Structure formats: structure tokens, C-alpha cells
Amino acid sequence: MYGMCNFNWKIEIWIFPTHDWMIEKFGKGIKYFRDISEYAQRNATENDVKEILDIIDRVKSYISEHSIDE
């Protein structure tokens, strides 16, 4: 029906920290995002992955607790 809209919203949150080693190795700016991301994935330790997954769980929990009910 004309004039009716059905929106399915999906919000994604990207958290991308900046560390000194990133700037030293790649430079500063969003244009290096892909290079930094690929490097980090290739060189991540098991502890790094656990820390990232923990942060993801904490962010999800926070959003869930503070969401606006429709």
C-alpha cells in the first residue's frame, strides 16, 4: 500500500581502539582500518580473543539493560 513503510532497523556498533603500535606501524587515520584489522587478526593471541569476546558480551548486556521499550 502506497505511503506505508515497514522499517527493519539493525544497528551495529563498531569499537575500534587506537593504540600507539597501530599509529607507529600503519599511520593515523581511518584509511588504515583494513590493514590494522587484518594484522590484528593474524597476530591475535588466545587471550586477545577472549578479551574481545568478553567486551562484546559486556556491551550487549549494557545495551539490553538500557534499551528503550516500544
Secondary structure, 3 states (H helix, E strand, C coil): CCCCCCCCCCCCCCCCCCCHHHHHHHCCCHHHHHHHHHHHHHHCCHHHHHHHHHHHHHHHHHHHHCCCCC
